[in-house]
Amino acid sequence: MATSQVAQTTQRPAPPKRELSVQAKAEERLAWIFLLPALIVVIGVAFYPLANTFYATFFDARLGSNREWEFIGIENYVDLLGNSRWWAAVWNTVRFTLVAVSLETLLGLGVALVVNSKFPGRGLMRTAMLVPWAIPTAISSQMWKWMYHDVFGVINDFFTRIIPILPTKVAWVAEANTAIWALVAVDVWKTTPFMALLLLAGLQLIPGDLYEAASVDGATGWRSFVSITLPMLRPALVVALIFRTLDTLRIFDLVWIMTGGASGTETMATFNQRHLIQFTKLGFGSTISVMIFVVIAVFVVIYMTTIYKEEV
């Protein structure tokens, strides 16, 4: 008897979907009417330039030239995919992104946990931690370029005279084995406060009652961090990771000011600038832009697929 009841229950058809009422349909139409101007603006600002860029990839075109565009099919894509410097730029960008975002996340989480606790001067600390992020990238990049200088830079002076752990001065941004990591250090210094700010907002949304209950149950600080803080912080952490990853994959100004893409630091954006602006190759530069879009889209798909699987 019980088995038959269970079988009947499991085989019960799903209830039919309820149709929207006349008022609900009218509200839906009104919503689309209000959204239509914004959609038109998005199409005009974002999708049209993207489509035009994709269209230019099939032509041999020069920037600022009156010469008629010559259709060459997928030749630009073939040339780009066969270009070793392009793949080196992709590897430099991906390597830079993985290392920088990982360090920024870990350090940002540590800073957020510190400033989220109660201690004298917490407000001043929260304000001071945003100073590196508030400085324009062009200014901070030039400042660090001078600090890294192999003759009069303060970093070499510090490590050779004040704390003499280096035997000689190092050309940090001129040598291939140190340049990329010097750039990573600058990016981490500048952007860690941004990660800390995002994670701090997530920490402040966690109810304090959870920690009190865990303390009553005898949970240690580490156990509370693993069982309460990290799970509750996950939405803010995901948003911070996506923002920083997509932003770092497009990095240009920091690299261009400090090294100009030399010494093994050329990124996808600097590679594109060199061909599109300096060499005025509009068709080839548009191809590079499309491929940068593809690389970023791959990271977005990986992020969203991972998040969706964890939620399911």
SULDA-V309186 format. One record per residue. RES is the residue in one small letter. PSI is psi as a letter, one per 20 degrees, with the letter a starting at -180 (999 if undefined). BURIAL is + if it has 16 or more other ideal C-beta (glycine too) atoms within 10 Angstrom, else -. Layout:
res = (RES	RES)
psi = (PSI	PSI)
burial = (BURIAL	BURIAL)
//
This chain:
res = (m	a	t	s	q	v	a	q	t	t	q	r	p	a	p	p	k	r	e	l	s	v	q	a	k	a	e	e	r	l	a	w	i	f	l	l	p	a	l	i	v	v	i	g	v	a	f	y	p	l	a	n	t	f	y	a	t	f	f	d	a	r	l	g	s	n	r	e	w	e	f	i	g	i	e	n	y	v	d	l	l	g	n	s	r	w	w	a	a	v	w	n	t	v	r	f	t	l	v	a	v	s	l	e	t	l	l	g	l	g	v	a	l	v	v	n	s	k	f	p	g	r	g	l	m	r	t	a	m	l	v	p	w	a	i	p	t	a	i	s	s	q	m	w	k	w	m	y	h	d	v	f	g	v	i	n	d	f	f	t	r	i	i	p	i	l	p	t	k	v	a	w	v	a	e	a	n	t	a	i	w	a	l	v	a	v	d	v	w	k	t	t	p	f	m	a	l	l	l	l	a	g	l	q	l	i	p	g	d	l	y	e	a	a	s	v	d	g	a	t	g	w	r	s	f	v	s	i	t	l	p	m	l	r	p	a	l	v	v	a	l	i	f	r	t	l	d	t	l	r	i	f	d	l	v	w	i	m	t	g	g	a	s	g	t	e	t	m	a	t	f	n	q	r	h	l	i	q	f	t	k	l	g	f	g	s	t	i	s	v	m	i	f	v	v	i	a	v	f	v	v	i	y	m	t	t	i	y	k	e	e	v)
psi = (g	h	g	h	g	g	g	h	g	h	j	p	q	q	q	q	p	p	q	q	r	h	g	g	h	h	h	g	h	h	g	h	g	h	h	g	g	h	h	g	g	g	g	h	h	g	h	g	h	g	h	h	g	h	h	i	i	j	q	n	q	p	p	j	q	i	p	q	p	p	p	j	c	k	h	h	g	g	h	g	h	j	o	h	h	g	h	h	h	g	g	g	g	g	g	g	g	g	g	g	h	g	g	h	g	g	h	h	g	g	g	g	h	g	i	i	r	p	q	p	j	h	g	h	g	h	g	h	i	i	g	h	h	h	p	q	h	h	g	h	g	h	g	h	g	h	h	i	p	i	g	j	q	h	g	h	h	g	i	h	g	g	n	m	i	p	h	r	q	p	n	g	j	i	p	h	i	i	g	h	h	h	h	g	g	g	h	g	g	h	i	g	h	g	g	h	g	g	h	h	h	h	h	i	i	p	p	h	h	g	h	g	h	h	h	h	i	j	p	r	g	h	g	h	g	h	h	g	g	g	g	h	i	g	g	h	g	g	g	g	g	g	g	h	g	h	g	h	h	j	p	g	g	g	g	h	g	h	i	j	j	r	k	k	j	p	r	h	g	h	g	g	h	g	h	g	g	g	i	k	n	g	g	h	h	h	g	g	g	g	h	g	g	g	g	g	h	g	h	g	g	g	g	h	g	g	g	g	g	h	h	999)
burial = (-	-	-	-	-	-	-	-	-	-	-	-	-	-	-	-	-	-	-	-	-	-	-	-	-	-	-	-	-	-	-	-	-	-	-	-	-	-	-	-	-	-	-	-	-	-	-	-	-	-	-	-	+	-	-	+	+	+	+	-	+	-	-	-	-	-	-	-	-	-	-	-	-	-	+	+	-	-	-	+	-	-	-	-	-	+	-	-	+	+	-	+	+	+	-	+	+	-	+	+	+	-	+	+	+	-	+	+	+	-	+	+	+	-	+	+	-	-	-	-	-	-	-	-	-	+	-	-	+	-	-	+	+	-	-	-	+	-	-	+	+	-	-	+	+	-	+	+	+	-	-	-	+	-	+	+	-	-	+	-	-	-	-	-	-	-	-	-	+	+	+	+	+	-	-	-	-	+	+	+	-	+	+	+	+	+	+	+	+	+	+	+	+	+	+	+	+	+	+	+	-	+	+	-	-	+	-	-	-	-	+	-	-	+	-	-	-	-	+	-	-	-	-	+	-	-	-	+	+	-	-	+	+	-	-	+	+	+	-	+	+	+	-	+	+	+	-	+	+	+	+	-	-	+	+	+	+	+	+	-	+	-	+	-	+	+	+	+	+	+	+	+	+	+	+	+	-	-	-	-	+	+	+	+	+	+	+	+	+	+	+	+	-	-	+	-	-	-	+	-	-	-	-	-	-	-	-	-	-	-	-	-)
//
